[in-house]
């Protein structure tokens, strides 16, 4: 496994499988590499396929490394509920460098997941944290922002 996976690598379009109990031993080192990739590229989230392994693991850190408590490593995340309210916002993706898309997403989402030790968690995500979570969750289904958004054009004065 190497560094950041970018389009057109076919791994980005493949659905991910759950992390098996027998893979827990190698997961901690893989997540450390994911964190290194994410922070090196100044990201606020990363999904396992972006680091070369098609398993259901995502990282969400709206603080971009500024607050250790804001970083969540989510193993086998499952979306349980979303808000009816949606919002269209511009999004970028580390795997699509230089591309920005306007993407409509729910403004909040409820999820369940396990941490690296296998402990179960659940939480509502709101605002930007919900957007990051849903963006990374899309990666686990092989969906990229270019598949669901419209290309944004930057206006210059």
C-alpha positions, -999 to +999 in steps of 0.1 A: +000+000+000+014+034-010+003+070-004-028+089-015-049+071-041-063+095-068-086+092-097-086+073-121-075+045-098-103+019-099-101+012-061-119+045-056-150+031-074-152-002-056-176-008-027-157-016+005-162-046+028-164-046+065-132-050+086-130-086+097-121-094+134-089-111+121-078-078+105-080-058+137-042-063+144-031-045+112-058-019+114-040+004+139-009+008+117-031+013+087-051+041+104-018+058+115-009+058+078-043+072+069-039+100+094-004+108+080-018+110+045-048+131+056-028+156+075+001+158+050-025+167+023-043+191+048-076+171+047-104+170+072-114+134+064-102+103+046-116+069+037-096+037+036-098+033-002-080+067-005-051+050+013-053+018-008-074-006+013-110-012+004-124-017+039-150+003+058-129+027+078-131+065+077-116+094+096-134+126+103-116+156+117-132+190+111-103+206+131-077+195+105-055+182+133-059+213+156-079+194+182-072+158+191-107+154+205-123+163+172-107+134+153-129+103+150-117+070+136-147+050+125-146+013+118-175-003+099-196+029+101-234+026+093-256+055+085-288+052+105-307+084+099-305+117+081-322+150+084-349+161+058-331+194+056-304+196+029-278+222+019-257+226-013-221+235-005-188+233-025-167+203-017-132+192-026-117+158-023-080+148-018-085+120-044-097+146-070-070+173-067-080+207-079-116+198-085-145+214-067-182+203-069-214+217-055-230+188-035-263+186-018-262+168+015-284+164+046-275+189+073-273+162+100-268+125+101-270+098+128-244+070+126-231+039+145-195+026+143-168+009+162-135+024+173-101+008+169-106-013+201-140-026+188-160-005+212-194+006+197-204+043+193-233+062+180-238+100+174-256+127+155-233+148+133-244+183+125-232+209+099-197+206+085-190+174+106-221+158+090-209+168+055-174+154+061-189+121+075-213+117+046-185+126+020-162+099+035-191+074+038-197+079+001-162+067-006-170+034+011-197+028-016-174+038-044-192+072-049-171+103-056-183+139-054-181+141-092-208+114-094-233+133-072-224+170-076-221+196-103-187+210-112-182+244-095-166+272-115-146+298-097-153+333-107-125+357-109-129+395-107 
